[in-house]
């Protein structure tokens, strides 16, 4: 059986699927199925992101957020400040007391700020810790899980 999918170029909401019903070479029986899929307004955001989606986007944002720093030679270089913060915490090792991993609220885009503002405290703590944990895991998975994961505190500084 051969299936051919043709899309109506004027809309993504009306795919037409044409399929043969029989497999013989002289067969001319076809069935056409029209499926209407409501896609909504593509310019608007859904009401709320799922927690896992929010964690992924927060981690991606933190991982790619850079600031320009001046090196000791006077050159300006982009620095990934959230990766650098995690690396410093891993390098120093055991702390007493344990410092918090700080995320600046102003470094987040408007959508992330809105989503985080809508969370209850317990959910906010979970989302922040999960996103930051992934940064630590990127740097050194084993060291993170053998030391810092149990004591990591993440603070969203407004």
C-alpha positions as YAML, in Angstrom:
chain: A
units: angstrom
residues:
- id: 1
  name: UNK
  ca: [0.00, 0.00, 0.00]
- id: 2
  name: UNK
  ca: [1.33, 3.43, -0.95]
- id: 3
  name: UNK
  ca: [0.36, 6.50, 1.05]
- id: 4
  name: UNK
  ca: [0.67, 9.95, -0.44]
- id: 5
  name: UNK
  ca: [0.23, 12.98, 1.77]
- id: 6
  name: UNK
  ca: [-0.51, 16.26, 0.05]
- id: 7
  name: UNK
  ca: [-0.82, 19.51, 1.92]
- id: 8
  name: UNK
  ca: [-3.12, 22.31, 0.87]
- id: 9
  name: UNK
  ca: [-0.62, 25.17, 0.48]
- id: 10
  name: UNK
  ca: [-3.10, 27.81, 1.70]
- id: 11
  name: UNK
  ca: [-3.46, 26.35, 5.18]
- id: 12
  name: UNK
  ca: [-1.72, 24.02, 7.58]
- id: 13
  name: UNK
  ca: [-5.05, 23.10, 9.15]
- id: 14
  name: UNK
  ca: [-6.32, 21.00, 6.21]
- id: 15
  name: UNK
  ca: [-4.04, 18.12, 5.24]
- id: 16
  name: UNK
  ca: [-5.49, 15.76, 2.66]
- id: 17
  name: UNK
  ca: [-4.44, 12.14, 2.84]
- id: 18
  name: UNK
  ca: [-4.93, 10.02, -0.26]
- id: 19
  name: UNK
  ca: [-4.30, 6.32, 0.07]
- id: 20
  name: UNK
  ca: [-4.81, 3.26, -2.11]
- id: 21
  name: UNK
  ca: [-7.22, 0.68, -0.75]
- id: 22
  name: UNK
  ca: [-5.85, -2.28, -2.69]
- id: 23
  name: UNK
  ca: [-2.37, -3.30, -3.77]
- id: 24
  name: UNK
  ca: [-2.99, -4.74, -7.23]
- id: 25
  name: UNK
  ca: [-1.40, -2.94, -10.17]
- id: 26
  name: UNK
  ca: [-4.74, -2.28, -11.87]
- id: 27
  name: UNK
  ca: [-6.46, -1.02, -8.75]
- id: 28
  name: UNK
  ca: [-8.01, 2.40, -8.95]
- id: 29
  name: UNK
  ca: [-9.84, 2.51, -5.64]
- id: 30
  name: UNK
  ca: [-8.81, 5.44, -3.48]
- id: 31
  name: UNK
  ca: [-10.01, 6.94, -0.26]
- id: 32
  name: UNK
  ca: [-9.53, 10.59, 0.59]
- id: 33
  name: UNK
  ca: [-9.56, 11.59, 4.22]
- id: 34
  name: UNK
  ca: [-9.71, 15.23, 5.18]
- id: 35
  name: UNK
  ca: [-8.53, 16.14, 8.65]
- id: 36
  name: UNK
  ca: [-9.13, 19.58, 10.10]
- id: 37
  name: UNK
  ca: [-6.76, 20.33, 12.94]
- id: 38
  name: UNK
  ca: [-7.38, 23.58, 14.79]
- id: 39
  name: UNK
  ca: [-4.04, 25.33, 15.19]
- id: 40
  name: UNK
  ca: [-5.30, 28.47, 16.89]
- id: 41
  name: UNK
  ca: [-3.56, 31.80, 16.73]
- id: 42
  name: UNK
  ca: [0.09, 31.01, 16.10]
- id: 43
  name: UNK
  ca: [1.09, 34.42, 17.48]
- id: 44
  name: UNK
  ca: [-0.08, 33.77, 21.05]
- id: 45
  name: UNK
  ca: [1.47, 31.74, 23.84]
- id: 46
  name: UNK
  ca: [-0.37, 28.91, 25.51]
- id: 47
  name: UNK
  ca: [-1.74, 29.87, 28.91]
- id: 48
  name: UNK
  ca: [1.01, 28.19, 30.92]
- id: 49
  name: UNK
  ca: [4.04, 26.09, 30.17]
- id: 50
  name: UNK
  ca: [4.33, 22.59, 31.58]
- id: 51
  name: UNK
  ca: [6.87, 22.29, 34.37]
- id: 52
  name: UNK
  ca: [9.28, 20.19, 32.29]
- id: 53
  name: UNK
  ca: [9.05, 22.67, 29.40]
- id: 54
  name: UNK
  ca: [9.74, 25.56, 31.79]
- id: 55
  name: UNK
  ca: [12.76, 23.75, 33.26]
- id: 56
  name: UNK
  ca: [14.16, 23.11, 29.76]
- id: 57
  name: UNK
  ca: [13.72, 26.72, 28.69]
- id: 58
  name: UNK
  ca: [15.15, 28.11, 31.91]
- id: 59
  name: UNK
  ca: [18.21, 25.87, 31.65]
- id: 60
  name: UNK
  ca: [18.69, 26.82, 28.00]
- id: 61
  name: UNK
  ca: [18.37, 30.52, 28.82]
- id: 62
  name: UNK
  ca: [20.82, 30.32, 31.73]
- id: 63
  name: UNK
  ca: [23.25, 28.25, 29.68]
- id: 64
  name: UNK
  ca: [23.33, 30.79, 26.87]
- id: 65
  name: UNK
  ca: [23.17, 34.01, 28.90]
- id: 66
  name: UNK
  ca: [26.43, 35.91, 28.53]
- id: 67
  name: UNK
  ca: [27.94, 39.13, 29.79]
- id: 68
  name: UNK
  ca: [30.98, 40.87, 28.40]
- id: 69
  name: UNK
  ca: [33.97, 40.71, 30.77]
- id: 70
  name: UNK
  ca: [37.37, 42.33, 30.48]
- id: 71
  name: UNK
  ca: [40.33, 39.95, 30.70]
- id: 72
  name: UNK
  ca: [43.56, 40.74, 32.53]
- id: 73
  name: UNK
  ca: [45.09, 41.64, 29.15]
- id: 74
  name: UNK
  ca: [42.37, 44.26, 28.58]
- id: 75
  name: UNK
  ca: [40.45, 42.23, 25.99]
- id: 76
  name: UNK
  ca: [36.68, 41.97, 26.19]
- id: 77
  name: UNK
  ca: [35.35, 38.43, 26.12]
- id: 78
  name: UNK
  ca: [31.83, 37.00, 26.46]
- id: 79
  name: UNK
  ca: [31.37, 35.03, 29.69]
- id: 80
  name: UNK
  ca: [28.63, 32.52, 30.36]
- id: 81
  name: UNK
  ca: [28.03, 33.66, 33.92]
- id: 82
  name: UNK
  ca: [25.75, 30.85, 35.05]
- id: 83
  name: UNK
  ca: [28.13, 28.14, 33.83]
- id: 84
  name: UNK
  ca: [31.02, 30.04, 35.41]
- id: 85
  name: UNK
  ca: [29.17, 30.24, 38.74]
- id: 86
  name: UNK
  ca: [28.56, 26.47, 38.70]
- id: 87
  name: UNK
  ca: [32.18, 25.76, 37.74]
- id: 88
  name: UNK
  ca: [33.45, 27.91, 40.62]
- id: 89
  name: UNK
  ca: [31.21, 26.06, 43.08]
- id: 90
  name: UNK
  ca: [32.47, 22.70, 41.80]
- id: 91
  name: UNK
  ca: [36.14, 23.80, 41.92]
- id: 92
  name: UNK
  ca: [36.08, 25.08, 45.46]
- id: 93
  name: UNK
  ca: [34.38, 21.94, 46.74]
- id: 94
  name: UNK
  ca: [32.99, 21.74, 50.26]
- id: 95
  name: UNK
  ca: [31.59, 24.93, 51.71]
- id: 96
  name: UNK
  ca: [30.57, 25.67, 55.25]
- id: 97
  name: UNK
  ca: [28.05, 27.26, 55.10]
- id: 98
  name: UNK
  ca: [26.94, 26.32, 51.61]
- id: 99
  name: UNK
  ca: [26.54, 29.39, 49.36]
- id: 100
  name: UNK
  ca: [23.44, 29.71, 47.25]
- id: 101
  name: UNK
  ca: [23.51, 29.57, 43.48]
- id: 102
  name: UNK
  ca: [22.16, 33.01, 42.50]
- id: 103
  name: UNK
  ca: [19.98, 33.68, 39.46]
- id: 104
  name: UNK
  ca: [19.27, 37.33, 38.66]
- id: 105
  name: UNK
  ca: [15.59, 37.80, 37.79]
- id: 106
  name: UNK
  ca: [16.52, 40.70, 35.49]
- id: 107
  name: UNK
  ca: [18.66, 38.32, 33.37]
- id: 108
  name: UNK
  ca: [15.56, 36.32, 32.39]
- id: 109
  name: UNK
  ca: [13.40, 37.12, 29.38]
- id: 110
  name: UNK
  ca: [9.86, 38.39, 29.91]
- id: 111
  name: UNK
  ca: [8.20, 35.02, 29.27]
- id: 112
  name: UNK
  ca: [10.40, 33.23, 31.82]
- id: 113
  name: UNK
  ca: [9.77, 35.98, 34.37]
- id: 114
  name: UNK
  ca: [6.01, 35.66, 33.84]
- id: 115
  name: UNK
  ca: [6.05, 31.88, 34.11]
- id: 116
  name: UNK
  ca: [8.19, 31.88, 37.28]
- id: 117
  name: UNK
  ca: [6.00, 34.57, 38.88]
- id: 118
  name: UNK
  ca: [2.95, 32.34, 38.47]
- id: 119
  name: UNK
  ca: [4.48, 29.39, 40.36]
- id: 120
  name: UNK
  ca: [3.85, 28.56, 43.98]
- id: 121
  name: UNK
  ca: [6.97, 28.64, 46.17]
- id: 122
  name: UNK
  ca: [7.45, 24.86, 46.26]
- id: 123
  name: UNK
  ca: [7.13, 24.62, 42.46]
- id: 124
  name: UNK
  ca: [9.47, 27.58, 41.96]
- id: 125
  name: UNK
  ca: [12.15, 25.94, 44.10]
- id: 126
  name: UNK
  ca: [11.76, 22.69, 42.14]
- id: 127
  name: UNK
  ca: [12.00, 24.41, 38.73]
- id: 128
  name: UNK
  ca: [15.03, 26.50, 39.71]
- id: 129
  name: UNK
  ca: [16.90, 23.56, 41.24]
- id: 130
  name: UNK
  ca: [16.20, 21.26, 38.28]
- id: 131
  name: UNK
  ca: [17.36, 23.84, 35.71]
- id: 132
  name: UNK
  ca: [20.54, 24.64, 37.66]
- id: 133
  name: UNK
  ca: [21.20, 20.94, 38.31]
- id: 134
  name: UNK
  ca: [21.37, 20.38, 34.57]
- id: 135
  name: UNK
  ca: [24.08, 23.03, 34.27]
- id: 136
  name: UNK
  ca: [26.13, 21.31, 36.99]
- id: 137
  name: UNK
  ca: [25.57, 17.95, 35.26]
- id: 138
  name: UNK
  ca: [26.87, 19.41, 31.98]
- id: 139
  name: UNK
  ca: [30.10, 20.37, 33.70]
- id: 140
  name: UNK
  ca: [30.74, 17.26, 35.82]
- id: 141
  name: UNK
  ca: [27.93, 14.76, 36.31]
- id: 142
  name: UNK
  ca: [29.70, 12.51, 38.78]
- id: 143
  name: UNK
  ca: [31.09, 15.26, 40.99]
- id: 144
  name: UNK
  ca: [27.74, 17.03, 41.07]
- id: 145
  name: UNK
  ca: [25.79, 13.93, 42.14]
- id: 146
  name: UNK
  ca: [28.43, 12.83, 44.66]
- id: 147
  name: UNK
  ca: [28.68, 16.17, 46.42]
- id: 148
  name: UNK
  ca: [26.62, 19.22, 45.56]
- id: 149
  name: UNK
  ca: [23.25, 17.76, 44.53]
- id: 150
  name: UNK
  ca: [22.12, 17.10, 48.10]
- id: 151
  name: UNK
  ca: [23.00, 20.56, 49.41]
- id: 152
  name: UNK
  ca: [22.40, 22.84, 46.42]
- id: 153
  name: UNK
  ca: [20.28, 25.90, 47.18]
- id: 154
  name: UNK
  ca: [19.15, 28.14, 44.33]
- id: 155
  name: UNK
  ca: [17.98, 31.72, 44.92]
- id: 156
  name: UNK
  ca: [16.11, 33.88, 42.43]
- id: 157
  name: UNK
  ca: [17.29, 37.38, 43.23]
- id: 158
  name: UNK
  ca: [14.84, 40.12, 42.27]
...
